Amino acid sequence: MDLRQKSLLRKLPGVDHVLELWDRTQPVKDVPRAVLVRSIRTTLDRLRTRILAGDELPDETVFGDNLLIHLAAQAVNKSMEFNLKRVVNATGVVVHTNLGRSLLPESVARHVAEISSRYSNLEFDLEKGARGSRYSCVEEILCEISGAEAAMVVNNNAGAVFLSLETLARGKEVIVSRGELVEIGGSFRIPDVMARSGARLVEIGTTNRTHLPDYEGAIRDETALLLKVHTSNYSMVGFTAEVSLKNLVALGATYHLPVMKDLGSGNFVDFSKYGIMNEPTVQETVAAGADVVTFSGDKMLGGPQAGIIVGRKDAVERIKKNPINRALRIDKMTLAALEATLHLYRDESRAISAIPTLRMLTLPPKIIANRAKRLLNRLRKLGDSRLEAIIINASSRVGGGALPLQELPTRCVAVRIKGLSANRIDRIMREATPSIVGRIEDDLFVMDLRTVQDEEIAMIVSTLKEILAEA
Ligand SMILES: *Cc1c(COP(=O)(O)O)cnc(C)c1O
């Protein structure tokens, strides 16, 4: 530490001094004392760190009252903000796990607000006037839509897979193809979940090819379950073979073994009608005879985070009775959101137009192109020659670890600002309110309009305008 640093450290005031200043000027009203003290402490700590790092600080003004109050007010404002906040998703990844996966339809969000801010019949049977089941509100409609005999829901699909394995195969063996031993991300790996559930994994086949005799040859007295896992986030092409669910169900019937399918991102809509790759629907999977089918509520279904289990009554009833079920219990806000989302699925065209995930996945290219043009025109109207904006063709992604090979043709607006790097623009956009998340490509900041909502165009324009004003 040199002399200058020592002298600066000595000049750094104490918390009490800044508190006194604050009380005199009150730049932000009604700040809880504890928040204020913590913010001031943080502010002074930061200054101390900068001094120790040898950062350039203009000597006379460093600890002037105005500066101290300004920095403290910034820290106070920051700590009064919520950490979890709205983001404009300009990435073009529709089911973006880092950005909250699926958006609830407005009508669904309203139902959640009503149910969560009032008492409800969550576990009360209004007809009988007695205790009821927490899940009854969604079981029937899940059976109605999927065609299954029974249904239940837990916290998420990882929980659904774990609970199903723990119930049906703890201490026993589960046969899975090597090609389906996937890692989903966020450290969800089929072999690890299997080990935690107490079931023993029996791997069969090879990475690229698995045949029916591979399954049959592995069946022993200890076998409790035949499992198929959707490979979701990766795809095998070339010399590959897998056993169809139908054939596996037939094998299971011969040996009196239940068959389970982890669908990952379950969907009730046949997306091939909308130009998206053919994915087996939940209905088809149930119809193929699987005893247990598990899938997420917030991937391509477009609802709240949930793990949905549908299938044959005996298997689902056993899973319901597992005491671990309680630890994976779904909350009333989620149940309200799930029931309201499922209601929309009774009419497919309504589901497509009302559920944001489905709407964005099936958005006609013309609508995206118009949206891009609108953004471009509004940026040109700013009339700032430092701002360069163009429209580029690109591909959006489904996301959520679903359909990795699916390309969704889209339009993006790419911007460049003279004197600012794309990295810098990216950072400012990210830290704006609301935060705007795009991507960088060829030193351009790129925004995919597929996942930008109409009313968010104005937000993008005003943030870029602010950047120009300050640049
Ligand atoms: C996403 C996924 C999971 C985990 O689902 P969550 O709802 O995120 O817990 C499990 N299995 C497969 C195949 C998946 O794609």
The ligand as an SDF file (V2000), in Angstrom:
LIG
                    3D

 15 15  0  0  0  0  0  0  0  0999 V2000
  -36.6190  -31.8320  -18.8530 C   0  0  0  0  0  0  0  0  0  0  0  0
  -36.5780  -33.2770  -18.6220 C   0  0  0  0  0  0  0  0  0  0  0  0
  -36.6400  -33.7890  -17.3120 C   0  0  0  0  0  0  0  0  0  0  0  0
  -36.7080  -32.8800  -16.1180 C   0  0  0  0  0  0  0  0  0  0  0  0
  -37.9280  -32.1690  -16.1050 O   0  0  0  0  0  0  0  0  0  0  0  0
  -38.1040  -30.9130  -15.1160 P   0  0  0  0  0  0  0  0  0  0  0  0
  -39.5390  -30.5500  -15.2680 O   0  0  0  0  0  0  0  0  0  0  0  0
  -37.1590  -29.8830  -15.5800 O   0  0  0  0  0  0  0  0  0  0  0  0
  -37.7820  -31.3900  -13.7490 O   0  0  0  0  0  0  0  0  0  0  0  0
  -36.6120  -35.1480  -17.1470 C   0  0  0  0  0  0  0  0  0  0  0  0
  -36.5240  -35.9790  -18.2060 N   0  0  0  0  0  0  0  0  0  0  0  0
  -36.4690  -35.5320  -19.4750 C   0  0  0  0  0  0  0  0  0  0  0  0
  -36.3400  -36.5160  -20.5960 C   0  0  0  0  0  0  0  0  0  0  0  0
  -36.4930  -34.1630  -19.7290 C   0  0  0  0  0  0  0  0  0  0  0  0
  -36.4220  -33.6940  -20.9920 O   0  0  0  0  0  0  0  0  0  0  0  0
  1  2  1  0
  2  3  1  0
  2 14  2  0
  3  4  1  0
  3 10  2  0
  4  5  1  0
  5  6  1  0
  6  7  2  0
  6  8  1  0
  6  9  1  0
 10 11  1  0
 11 12  2  0
 12 13  1  0
 12 14  1  0
 14 15  1  0
M  END
$$$$
